[in-house]
Amino acid sequence: MCSRNIKISVVLFLVLIPIFAALPHNHNLSKRSNFFDLECKGIFNKTMFFRLDRICEDCYQLFRETSIHRLCKKDCFDSKWFGECLKVLLIPEEEISNLQHFLRVVNGSPISFNMGPQT
């Protein structure tokens, strides 16, 4: 009887491990809470939000300055700093058009970051 219980326990253990490993992790939840922490008033679209967030992450990686990272995300990416990051990262014009659409979706309103002339 004891041997049978051990076998059943081992089988259940081996079956449940892959199931738990396949469950989604809290990474999406943390990004979604970041959406609300930034006071975004639009629609949470994971793909759009991740792309905007990636711009600020790349800008941070370039300068390694936490204030730039924070300022880039300020007001849900609606700041001149986000525009400055787009410039220094040499984001092409067609990509900027997509990002402006993404900003309208996550902000729920037109964006106002100032790109200025690109050099």
Biotite code that builds the C-alpha atoms (Angstrom):
import biotite.structure as struc

atoms = struc.array([
    struc.Atom([0.000, 0.000, 0.000], chain_id="A", res_id=1, res_name="MET", atom_name="CA", element="C"),
    struc.Atom([2.778, 2.435, 0.904], chain_id="A", res_id=2, res_name="CYS", atom_name="CA", element="C"),
    struc.Atom([4.677, 1.624, -2.287], chain_id="A", res_id=3, res_name="SER", atom_name="CA", element="C"),
    struc.Atom([1.571, 2.322, -4.352], chain_id="A", res_id=4, res_name="ARG", atom_name="CA", element="C"),
    struc.Atom([1.067, 5.746, -2.724], chain_id="A", res_id=5, res_name="ASN", atom_name="CA", element="C"),
    struc.Atom([4.682, 6.666, -3.427], chain_id="A", res_id=6, res_name="ILE", atom_name="CA", element="C"),
    struc.Atom([4.315, 5.651, -7.079], chain_id="A", res_id=7, res_name="LYS", atom_name="CA", element="C"),
    struc.Atom([1.134, 7.713, -7.428], chain_id="A", res_id=8, res_name="ILE", atom_name="CA", element="C"),
    struc.Atom([2.811, 10.706, -5.788], chain_id="A", res_id=9, res_name="SER", atom_name="CA", element="C"),
    struc.Atom([5.820, 10.489, -8.095], chain_id="A", res_id=10, res_name="VAL", atom_name="CA", element="C"),
    struc.Atom([3.600, 10.207, -11.182], chain_id="A", res_id=11, res_name="VAL", atom_name="CA", element="C"),
    struc.Atom([1.486, 13.178, -10.093], chain_id="A", res_id=12, res_name="LEU", atom_name="CA", element="C"),
    struc.Atom([4.630, 15.169, -9.372], chain_id="A", res_id=13, res_name="PHE", atom_name="CA", element="C"),
    struc.Atom([6.079, 14.397, -12.807], chain_id="A", res_id=14, res_name="LEU", atom_name="CA", element="C"),
    struc.Atom([2.794, 15.300, -14.519], chain_id="A", res_id=15, res_name="VAL", atom_name="CA", element="C"),
    struc.Atom([2.218, 18.549, -12.622], chain_id="A", res_id=16, res_name="LEU", atom_name="CA", element="C"),
    struc.Atom([5.697, 20.054, -13.072], chain_id="A", res_id=17, res_name="ILE", atom_name="CA", element="C"),
    struc.Atom([5.323, 20.644, -16.844], chain_id="A", res_id=18, res_name="PRO", atom_name="CA", element="C"),
    struc.Atom([1.815, 22.006, -16.306], chain_id="A", res_id=19, res_name="ILE", atom_name="CA", element="C"),
    struc.Atom([3.032, 24.585, -13.784], chain_id="A", res_id=20, res_name="PHE", atom_name="CA", element="C"),
    struc.Atom([6.022, 25.454, -15.974], chain_id="A", res_id=21, res_name="ALA", atom_name="CA", element="C"),
    struc.Atom([3.676, 26.159, -18.902], chain_id="A", res_id=22, res_name="ALA", atom_name="CA", element="C"),
    struc.Atom([1.491, 28.566, -16.934], chain_id="A", res_id=23, res_name="LEU", atom_name="CA", element="C"),
    struc.Atom([1.987, 32.265, -17.745], chain_id="A", res_id=24, res_name="PRO", atom_name="CA", element="C"),
    struc.Atom([4.322, 34.106, -15.452], chain_id="A", res_id=25, res_name="HIS", atom_name="CA", element="C"),
    struc.Atom([3.684, 37.458, -13.772], chain_id="A", res_id=26, res_name="ASN", atom_name="CA", element="C"),
    struc.Atom([5.741, 39.293, -16.418], chain_id="A", res_id=27, res_name="HIS", atom_name="CA", element="C"),
    struc.Atom([2.597, 40.377, -18.285], chain_id="A", res_id=28, res_name="ASN", atom_name="CA", element="C"),
    struc.Atom([0.955, 41.402, -15.041], chain_id="A", res_id=29, res_name="LEU", atom_name="CA", element="C"),
    struc.Atom([3.901, 43.605, -14.125], chain_id="A", res_id=30, res_name="SER", atom_name="CA", element="C"),
    struc.Atom([3.834, 45.310, -17.539], chain_id="A", res_id=31, res_name="LYS", atom_name="CA", element="C"),
    struc.Atom([0.097, 45.838, -17.237], chain_id="A", res_id=32, res_name="ARG", atom_name="CA", element="C"),
    struc.Atom([0.526, 47.396, -13.792], chain_id="A", res_id=33, res_name="SER", atom_name="CA", element="C"),
    struc.Atom([3.300, 49.549, -15.291], chain_id="A", res_id=34, res_name="ASN", atom_name="CA", element="C"),
    struc.Atom([0.674, 50.765, -17.795], chain_id="A", res_id=35, res_name="PHE", atom_name="CA", element="C"),
    struc.Atom([-1.434, 52.017, -14.901], chain_id="A", res_id=36, res_name="PHE", atom_name="CA", element="C"),
    struc.Atom([1.555, 53.288, -12.915], chain_id="A", res_id=37, res_name="ASP", atom_name="CA", element="C"),
    struc.Atom([2.407, 55.551, -15.853], chain_id="A", res_id=38, res_name="LEU", atom_name="CA", element="C"),
    struc.Atom([-1.177, 56.848, -15.711], chain_id="A", res_id=39, res_name="GLU", atom_name="CA", element="C"),
    struc.Atom([-1.922, 55.739, -19.252], chain_id="A", res_id=40, res_name="CYS", atom_name="CA", element="C"),
    struc.Atom([-5.534, 56.579, -19.995], chain_id="A", res_id=41, res_name="LYS", atom_name="CA", element="C"),
    struc.Atom([-6.002, 54.655, -23.232], chain_id="A", res_id=42, res_name="GLY", atom_name="CA", element="C"),
    struc.Atom([-6.290, 50.994, -24.080], chain_id="A", res_id=43, res_name="ILE", atom_name="CA", element="C"),
    struc.Atom([-3.737, 48.462, -22.881], chain_id="A", res_id=44, res_name="PHE", atom_name="CA", element="C"),
    struc.Atom([-2.440, 46.779, -26.016], chain_id="A", res_id=45, res_name="ASN", atom_name="CA", element="C"),
    struc.Atom([0.432, 44.541, -25.007], chain_id="A", res_id=46, res_name="LYS", atom_name="CA", element="C"),
    struc.Atom([2.264, 44.733, -28.342], chain_id="A", res_id=47, res_name="THR", atom_name="CA", element="C"),
    struc.Atom([1.998, 48.512, -28.597], chain_id="A", res_id=48, res_name="MET", atom_name="CA", element="C"),
    struc.Atom([2.893, 49.132, -24.976], chain_id="A", res_id=49, res_name="PHE", atom_name="CA", element="C"),
    struc.Atom([5.902, 46.788, -25.130], chain_id="A", res_id=50, res_name="PHE", atom_name="CA", element="C"),
    struc.Atom([7.221, 48.590, -28.232], chain_id="A", res_id=51, res_name="ARG", atom_name="CA", element="C"),
    struc.Atom([6.936, 52.012, -26.594], chain_id="A", res_id=52, res_name="LEU", atom_name="CA", element="C"),
    struc.Atom([8.492, 50.666, -23.425], chain_id="A", res_id=53, res_name="ASP", atom_name="CA", element="C"),
    struc.Atom([11.318, 49.147, -25.486], chain_id="A", res_id=54, res_name="ARG", atom_name="CA", element="C"),
    struc.Atom([12.226, 52.593, -26.832], chain_id="A", res_id=55, res_name="ILE", atom_name="CA", element="C"),
    struc.Atom([12.815, 53.816, -23.278], chain_id="A", res_id=56, res_name="CYS", atom_name="CA", element="C"),
    struc.Atom([14.680, 50.624, -22.366], chain_id="A", res_id=57, res_name="GLU", atom_name="CA", element="C"),
    struc.Atom([16.996, 51.045, -25.380], chain_id="A", res_id=58, res_name="ASP", atom_name="CA", element="C"),
    struc.Atom([17.538, 54.707, -24.545], chain_id="A", res_id=59, res_name="CYS", atom_name="CA", element="C"),
    struc.Atom([18.444, 53.728, -20.987], chain_id="A", res_id=60, res_name="TYR", atom_name="CA", element="C"),
    struc.Atom([20.857, 51.062, -22.275], chain_id="A", res_id=61, res_name="GLN", atom_name="CA", element="C"),
    struc.Atom([22.548, 53.691, -24.430], chain_id="A", res_id=62, res_name="LEU", atom_name="CA", element="C"),
    struc.Atom([23.126, 56.239, -21.651], chain_id="A", res_id=63, res_name="PHE", atom_name="CA", element="C"),
    struc.Atom([22.785, 54.132, -18.463], chain_id="A", res_id=64, res_name="ARG", atom_name="CA", element="C"),
    struc.Atom([21.054, 57.056, -16.783], chain_id="A", res_id=65, res_name="GLU", atom_name="CA", element="C"),
    struc.Atom([18.015, 56.208, -14.663], chain_id="A", res_id=66, res_name="THR", atom_name="CA", element="C"),
    struc.Atom([16.617, 59.731, -14.943], chain_id="A", res_id=67, res_name="SER", atom_name="CA", element="C"),
    struc.Atom([16.443, 59.369, -18.739], chain_id="A", res_id=68, res_name="ILE", atom_name="CA", element="C"),
    struc.Atom([14.577, 56.097, -18.332], chain_id="A", res_id=69, res_name="HIS", atom_name="CA", element="C"),
    struc.Atom([12.070, 57.702, -15.983], chain_id="A", res_id=70, res_name="ARG", atom_name="CA", element="C"),
    struc.Atom([11.658, 60.873, -18.058], chain_id="A", res_id=71, res_name="LEU", atom_name="CA", element="C"),
    struc.Atom([11.202, 58.899, -21.282], chain_id="A", res_id=72, res_name="CYS", atom_name="CA", element="C"),
    struc.Atom([8.206, 57.101, -19.762], chain_id="A", res_id=73, res_name="LYS", atom_name="CA", element="C"),
    struc.Atom([6.851, 60.238, -18.094], chain_id="A", res_id=74, res_name="LYS", atom_name="CA", element="C"),
    struc.Atom([3.143, 60.885, -18.700], chain_id="A", res_id=75, res_name="ASP", atom_name="CA", element="C"),
    struc.Atom([2.781, 57.560, -20.492], chain_id="A", res_id=76, res_name="CYS", atom_name="CA", element="C"),
    struc.Atom([5.518, 58.316, -23.050], chain_id="A", res_id=77, res_name="PHE", atom_name="CA", element="C"),
    struc.Atom([4.015, 61.749, -23.770], chain_id="A", res_id=78, res_name="ASP", atom_name="CA", element="C"),
    struc.Atom([7.077, 63.886, -23.156], chain_id="A", res_id=79, res_name="SER", atom_name="CA", element="C"),
    struc.Atom([9.830, 65.603, -25.074], chain_id="A", res_id=80, res_name="LYS", atom_name="CA", element="C"),
    struc.Atom([12.209, 63.014, -23.624], chain_id="A", res_id=81, res_name="TRP", atom_name="CA", element="C"),
    struc.Atom([10.500, 60.229, -25.517], chain_id="A", res_id=82, res_name="PHE", atom_name="CA", element="C"),
    struc.Atom([10.982, 62.251, -28.702], chain_id="A", res_id=83, res_name="GLY", atom_name="CA", element="C"),
    struc.Atom([14.633, 62.796, -27.841], chain_id="A", res_id=84, res_name="GLU", atom_name="CA", element="C"),
    struc.Atom([15.107, 59.061, -27.357], chain_id="A", res_id=85, res_name="CYS", atom_name="CA", element="C"),
    struc.Atom([13.580, 58.460, -30.779], chain_id="A", res_id=86, res_name="LEU", atom_name="CA", element="C"),
    struc.Atom([16.155, 60.845, -32.258], chain_id="A", res_id=87, res_name="LYS", atom_name="CA", element="C"),
    struc.Atom([19.228, 59.397, -30.557], chain_id="A", res_id=88, res_name="VAL", atom_name="CA", element="C"),
    struc.Atom([18.129, 55.850, -31.374], chain_id="A", res_id=89, res_name="LEU", atom_name="CA", element="C"),
    struc.Atom([17.807, 56.896, -35.044], chain_id="A", res_id=90, res_name="LEU", atom_name="CA", element="C"),
    struc.Atom([14.284, 55.513, -35.356], chain_id="A", res_id=91, res_name="ILE", atom_name="CA", element="C"),
    struc.Atom([13.180, 55.856, -39.016], chain_id="A", res_id=92, res_name="PRO", atom_name="CA", element="C"),
    struc.Atom([10.264, 58.142, -39.972], chain_id="A", res_id=93, res_name="GLU", atom_name="CA", element="C"),
    struc.Atom([7.935, 55.275, -40.957], chain_id="A", res_id=94, res_name="GLU", atom_name="CA", element="C"),
    struc.Atom([8.493, 53.660, -37.548], chain_id="A", res_id=95, res_name="GLU", atom_name="CA", element="C"),
    struc.Atom([7.805, 57.004, -35.852], chain_id="A", res_id=96, res_name="ILE", atom_name="CA", element="C"),
    struc.Atom([4.417, 57.122, -37.593], chain_id="A", res_id=97, res_name="SER", atom_name="CA", element="C"),
    struc.Atom([3.599, 53.705, -36.136], chain_id="A", res_id=98, res_name="ASN", atom_name="CA", element="C"),
    struc.Atom([4.766, 54.804, -32.701], chain_id="A", res_id=99, res_name="LEU", atom_name="CA", element="C"),
    struc.Atom([2.558, 57.901, -32.864], chain_id="A", res_id=100, res_name="GLN", atom_name="CA", element="C"),
    struc.Atom([-0.417, 55.629, -33.527], chain_id="A", res_id=101, res_name="HIS", atom_name="CA", element="C"),
    struc.Atom([0.645, 53.400, -30.617], chain_id="A", res_id=102, res_name="PHE", atom_name="CA", element="C"),
    struc.Atom([0.836, 56.461, -28.367], chain_id="A", res_id=103, res_name="LEU", atom_name="CA", element="C"),
    struc.Atom([-2.668, 57.549, -29.351], chain_id="A", res_id=104, res_name="ARG", atom_name="CA", element="C"),
    struc.Atom([-3.976, 54.096, -28.428], chain_id="A", res_id=105, res_name="VAL", atom_name="CA", element="C"),
    struc.Atom([-2.250, 53.771, -25.030], chain_id="A", res_id=106, res_name="VAL", atom_name="CA", element="C"),
    struc.Atom([-2.762, 57.441, -24.105], chain_id="A", res_id=107, res_name="ASN", atom_name="CA", element="C"),
    struc.Atom([-6.286, 57.720, -25.411], chain_id="A", res_id=108, res_name="GLY", atom_name="CA", element="C"),
    struc.Atom([-5.468, 61.111, -26.939], chain_id="A", res_id=109, res_name="SER", atom_name="CA", element="C"),
    struc.Atom([-3.142, 62.721, -29.474], chain_id="A", res_id=110, res_name="PRO", atom_name="CA", element="C"),
    struc.Atom([0.498, 62.872, -28.456], chain_id="A", res_id=111, res_name="ILE", atom_name="CA", element="C"),
    struc.Atom([2.558, 66.012, -28.069], chain_id="A", res_id=112, res_name="SER", atom_name="CA", element="C"),
    struc.Atom([6.201, 64.966, -27.868], chain_id="A", res_id=113, res_name="PHE", atom_name="CA", element="C"),
    struc.Atom([8.418, 67.293, -29.818], chain_id="A", res_id=114, res_name="ASN", atom_name="CA", element="C"),
    struc.Atom([10.752, 65.652, -32.301], chain_id="A", res_id=115, res_name="MET", atom_name="CA", element="C"),
    struc.Atom([12.190, 68.863, -33.723], chain_id="A", res_id=116, res_name="GLY", atom_name="CA", element="C"),
    struc.Atom([14.423, 68.744, -36.781], chain_id="A", res_id=117, res_name="PRO", atom_name="CA", element="C"),
    struc.Atom([16.491, 65.608, -37.171], chain_id="A", res_id=118, res_name="GLN", atom_name="CA", element="C"),
    struc.Atom([20.148, 66.063, -37.920], chain_id="A", res_id=119, res_name="THR", atom_name="CA", element="C"),
])
